[in-house]
Amino acid sequence: MAMDTLVCNLQERKQMLRMMADTEVAKALLSVIERVNVATKARSPEIAALCRQPRLVAVSKTKPKDMIIEAYSAGQRHFGENYVQELVEKGHDEEIIEKCPEIKWHMIGHLQSNKVNKVIGIPNLDCVETVDTAKLATTLNNAVQKRGLDKKLKVFVQVNTSGEERKKSGVHPDNVNELVGHVTKNCPHLTLLGLMTIGAFDHDLSQGPNPDFQTLLKTRAAVCETQCIEPQDVELSMGMSNDFEHAILIGSTNVRVGSTIFGARNYKK
Ligand SMILES: *Cc1c(COP(=O)(O)O)cnc(C)c1O
């Protein structure tokens, strides 16, 4: 009888898996996961020794909650949003909380200090990837302390690797060292995961490695040297839909992929 139950469960499981992979989102997700795995295996031994298996953050901005639930049902756990209001709505959504109890939200957009309390109030907030000033770090640290959950908040320091004025988010590479020092020494309620960059998304890879990613690697090397931290202990969040494999090959440990999983975004005019 135990045998019958097993067969039955296996068949049910197979059918469930087929059904899951039937949705467009699940299919696209599984294909991205496969590409992440292939790129991870293709890393050189030197780079592989420095970095963990990359974390895939599914960027669901502008996308409906049904798609989030579909991706979650297909096994995805980390999700990224970059507008505070949208993150707050999805983070408090009762259906998402019920159907996705282990969801881990990443804030990947610009965050102003006066919006920190809203973001910290999200039950399944896992990580803020966009810490770019000491003031924001301090505000987050104090808000986490006040929340009193005895659980640290993971953060990345966002680096403006392009030095372009119009992309104002991110700390200049020359000032990363100071901000990292502030987070690690003065913010006991934050855990620094590493450094993050958005970088140019229109870089032509046939012209060589993405210079923004190279800058992030150099910045990490400099910070690790001055602060005596091991590079293995400083993650890199870089790589999006059109360059995540390249990013993984050169050392990314956190890729943020949106449109390849959920389809192109439609912005209301
Ligand atoms: C939108 C967004 C992404 C995902 O972009 P895709 O090209 O759709 O994969 C990643 N990171 C950040 C910070 C974003 O705003």
The ligand as an SDF file (V2000), in Angstrom:
LIG
                    3D

 15 15  0  0  0  0  0  0  0  0999 V2000
   13.9750   46.9110  -13.4250 C   0  0  0  0  0  0  0  0  0  0  0  0
   15.2140   46.5720  -12.7320 C   0  0  0  0  0  0  0  0  0  0  0  0
   15.8610   45.3440  -12.9490 C   0  0  0  0  0  0  0  0  0  0  0  0
   15.3730   44.3000  -13.9350 C   0  0  0  0  0  0  0  0  0  0  0  0
   15.5020   44.7370  -15.2410 O   0  0  0  0  0  0  0  0  0  0  0  0
   15.2430   43.7300  -16.4860 P   0  0  0  0  0  0  0  0  0  0  0  0
   16.0420   44.3310  -17.5630 O   0  0  0  0  0  0  0  0  0  0  0  0
   13.7830   43.7580  -16.7340 O   0  0  0  0  0  0  0  0  0  0  0  0
   15.7170   42.4040  -16.0820 O   0  0  0  0  0  0  0  0  0  0  0  0
   17.0180   45.0830  -12.2320 C   0  0  0  0  0  0  0  0  0  0  0  0
   17.5270   45.9730  -11.3590 N   0  0  0  0  0  0  0  0  0  0  0  0
   16.9360   47.1530  -11.1150 C   0  0  0  0  0  0  0  0  0  0  0  0
   17.5460   48.0780  -10.1210 C   0  0  0  0  0  0  0  0  0  0  0  0
   15.7760   47.5030  -11.8040 C   0  0  0  0  0  0  0  0  0  0  0  0
   15.2120   48.6830  -11.5700 O   0  0  0  0  0  0  0  0  0  0  0  0
  1  2  1  0
  2  3  1  0
  2 14  2  0
  3  4  1  0
  3 10  2  0
  4  5  1  0
  5  6  1  0
  6  7  2  0
  6  8  1  0
  6  9  1  0
 10 11  1  0
 11 12  2  0
 12 13  1  0
 12 14  1  0
 14 15  1  0
M  END
$$$$
